[in-house]
C-alpha cells in the first residue's frame, strides 16, 4: 500500500523514504500504532511502515484484513 494517514496528513511511502529524518519519525509513529488506512470504513485501520534493503517502501495493515482501499489501489 502506497498511502497512509498520520496526524491528518496523507503520506506516500516512496516520498517518506527520501528523507532520513522524516522516515525516522514515520517509523516511530508506525511502532506506536499512529498510522491509519486511508479507507475510513476499514475494519482494521492500523498500518505499519515497511522499508528494508530488499522491499520497496510501503505501508501494510498490522492485521491481515480485507480492505477495500487495497483492492482499489491495486486496480489504479
N, C-alpha and C positions, 0 to 999 in steps of 0.2 A: 504494500500500500504506500503510495507516494505522499499522501496528505494526512495531517493530524491537526488538532486544535489544542492550543496551550494558552491559558490566560486570555481567551477571546481572540487570539491571533491564529491565522491559518499558517501552518508550517509545511514546507515542501522538503522532503528528505534530502534530495540532491543539493539543495541550497544550504541546508543546515551543515552538511559535510564540508562545505568550502571554508568555513570559519572555525578554527580550533576552539576559541573561547565560547562561541555560540553553541557549538556541538557539545562542549563540556556541560553547559547549562542545561541543554536538552537531555543529555544523559542523566543528569541529576533529577530532572523533572520526571523522566521515564522511571527511574528507580523508585521514586516516591509516589508513583501512580497518578501523576498530574496530566498526562497526555490523554486526549479523548478522540474518539472516532468522529469524523465529520457528519456522520449519519445520526441525526437527533433521535431517531427511533431505534437505534442499535440496542440490543438486549445485553450486550457485554461491551460497553463503550471504552474501557480502559485499554490503552495501547502502550506498546514499548517501542523504543527506538533501537534499531539494529544497524550496525555498520562494523564490518571487520575487514580483514585482509582479502577474503575471498568474495564475500557477498557485497553487492552494491548497497548503499544506504537505503533503508526503508522503515516503515512502521508496520507493526503487526499487533493483532489482538493478543492480550495476555491469555485469554481463554479462547480455545479453538471454537469458534462460533460461526454460524451462517450470518453474514452481514450483507444487506442489500448494497451498501456502498462499495464493497469489494467487487461484487458482480458488475456493478455499473462501471467501476474504474477499469476492469479488465476488458470491457467491450468498447471503451472510448479510444 
